[in-house]
Amino acid sequence: MRFPLNLFRPDPVKVRARQLYDAVLAEARRPHLYAQHGVPDTVDGRFDMLVLHAALVMRRLREEGEQGRELSQALFGRLFDDMDAALREMGIGDMSVGKKIKVMAEAFYGRAAAYDAALKAGDEAQMCAALLRNLFDDAPDHADAAAALAQHAFNADRQIRAMPADELLEGRLGTLTAA
C-alpha cells in the first residue's frame, strides 16, 4: 500500500489563511486604534477591531475568484478557531463554547454586512453609524471616535483594495498605514 506523499503536509490554503489571520490580528491590535480612536480596550472592543479588519480583507478576497473565496472562508474558519480557543482559555465550559461561538458568528456577519454596505455606498456617515452602534452602544459622546474609526475603515479598505491580488492570495497583507 502506498500513501500519498503529502499526507502530513499542511493544507496550503490553511497556511495562507493563518498568515492573513496573523496580519489581521496585528492590525486589530494596533495601539493607535485604542489610544487615538477611542476603541475600548476590552474583549468586546478587541473583537470588534478584529471583525472590522477581517471583514475588510475577506471583502477583497471574495472578489478574487474561487481561490479568493476559498481563502476568505479559510480565514473565517481560522478566526473562529482562535475564538474557540480563547473562550476555552478563559475557562468557558465545553457546553457553553458552541453557543458563544454562534453568537459571535452572528455578530460577525451582521457587522460585516453593515460595513460592506457602507463601503459599497461610499458613505462614511453610514460606516460611522454602524461603528457607533457596534462599539459604543450609540452613545452620542463617542460620535467623534466613531467618525475617526469610519475614516480609518475607509482608509484601510482603500489600502487593501490597492494591494496586488497575488500578494493577498499568497497570505501577505503587510502593514496598513494609520489614517
C-alpha positions in Angstrom: 0.0 0.0 0.0 1.3 3.4 -1.0 0.5 6.5 1.0 0.3 9.9 -0.7 3.5 11.9 -0.1 1.5 14.9 1.1 -0.4 13.1 3.8 1.2 15.0 6.6 1.8 18.3 4.8 -0.2 21.3 6.0 -3.0 22.4 3.7 -1.6 25.4 1.8 -4.8 27.3 1.9 -4.9 27.0 5.7 -1.3 28.1 5.9 -2.1 31.3 3.9 -5.2 31.8 6.0 -3.1 31.6 9.1 -0.7 34.2 7.7 -3.5 36.5 6.8 -5.1 36.0 10.2 -1.9 36.9 12.0 -1.7 40.1 9.9 -5.3 40.9 10.6 -4.8 40.3 14.3 -1.8 42.6 14.3 -3.8 45.3 12.6 -6.7 44.9 15.1 -4.2 45.3 18.0 -2.5 48.4 16.8 -2.3 50.8 19.7 -3.5 53.9 17.8 -6.9 52.3 17.5 -7.3 52.3 21.2 -5.3 55.4 22.2 -6.3 57.8 19.4 -9.5 56.4 18.0 -11.1 55.6 21.4 -11.8 51.9 20.9 -12.5 50.4 24.3 -9.5 48.2 25.3 -11.8 45.4 26.3 -12.6 41.9 25.0 -15.6 43.4 23.1 -13.5 46.3 21.7 -10.8 44.0 20.5 -13.3 41.6 19.0 -14.9 44.5 17.1 -11.5 45.6 15.7 -10.7 42.0 14.7 -14.1 41.8 12.9 -13.6 45.1 11.1 -10.2 44.2 9.7 -11.1 40.6 8.9 -14.2 41.8 7.1 -12.2 44.3 5.0 -9.7 41.6 4.0 -12.4 39.0 3.3 -14.4 41.5 1.2 -11.4 41.9 -1.1 -10.6 38.2 -1.2 -14.1 37.4 -2.4 -13.5 39.5 -5.4 -10.6 37.3 -6.5 -12.5 34.3 -7.9 -12.7 30.8 -6.5 -9.2 31.0 -5.0 -10.0 34.2 -3.1 -13.4 32.9 -1.9 -11.7 29.7 -0.6 -9.0 31.7 1.2 -11.7 34.0 2.6 -13.6 31.0 4.0 -10.4 29.6 5.5 -9.6 33.0 7.1 -13.1 33.0 8.6 -12.5 29.4 9.9 -9.1 30.4 11.4 -10.7 33.4 13.1 -13.3 31.3 14.8 -10.9 28.5 15.7 -9.0 31.2 17.5 -12.1 32.5 19.2 -13.0 29.0 20.3 -9.5 28.5 21.8 -9.7 31.9 23.5 -13.0 31.1 25.1 -11.7 27.8 26.4 -8.6 29.6 27.8 -10.9 32.0 29.6 -12.5 29.0 31.3 -15.8 28.8 29.4 -17.1 25.3 29.7 -17.4 23.0 26.7 -21.2 23.1 26.9 -21.2 26.9 26.5 -18.5 27.4 23.9 -20.7 26.4 20.9 -23.4 28.8 22.0 -21.0 31.7 22.4 -19.3 31.0 19.1 -22.8 31.1 17.4 -23.5 34.5 18.9 -20.0 35.7 17.9 -20.5 34.4 14.3 -23.9 36.2 14.1 -22.3 39.4 15.3 -19.5 39.0 12.8 -22.0 38.5 9.9 -24.1 41.5 11.0 -21.2 43.8 11.4 -19.5 42.6 8.1 -22.8 43.2 6.2 -23.2 46.7 7.7 -19.5 47.6 7.0 -19.8 46.2 3.4 -23.0 48.2 2.7 -21.3 51.5 3.9 -18.2 50.8 1.8 -20.2 49.9 -1.3 -22.2 53.1 -0.9 -19.0 55.1 -0.2 -20.8 56.5 2.8 -18.6 57.4 5.8 -21.7 58.5 7.8 -23.2 55.1 7.4 -20.0 53.5 8.5 -19.8 55.9 11.4 -23.4 54.9 12.5 -22.5 51.2 12.3 -19.4 51.7 14.3 -21.1 53.9 16.9 -23.8 51.2 17.3 -21.4 48.3 17.5 -18.6 49.7 19.5 -20.2 52.4 21.6 -23.9 51.3 22.0 -25.0 54.5 20.2 -23.6 56.8 23.0 -23.5 60.3 21.5 -20.4 61.2 23.4 -18.5 58.7 21.3 -19.5 60.2 17.9 -16.1 61.7 17.3 -14.4 58.3 18.0 -16.8 56.5 15.6 -16.1 59.1 12.9 -12.4 58.7 13.3 -12.8 54.9 13.1 -15.0 55.3 10.0 -12.2 57.2 8.3 -9.8 54.5 9.4 -12.0 51.8 7.9 -12.3 53.6 4.6 -8.5 54.2 4.5 -7.8 50.6 5.3 -10.2 49.4 2.7 -8.5 51.6 0.0 -5.1 50.2 1.0 -6.3 46.6 0.9 -8.0 47.1 -2.4 -4.8 48.6 -3.8 -2.7 45.6 -2.8 -1.8 43.2 -5.6 -4.2 40.2 -5.6 -1.4 37.7 -5.8 0.1 39.0 -2.6 -3.2 38.6 -0.7 -3.8 35.2 -2.3 -0.3 34.2 -1.0 -1.3 35.2 2.5 0.6 38.6 2.6 -1.3 41.6 3.9 1.5 43.9 5.0 1.0 46.8 7.5 -1.7 49.3 6.8 -0.8 52.9 7.4 -2.9 54.8 10.0 -5.5 57.2 8.9 
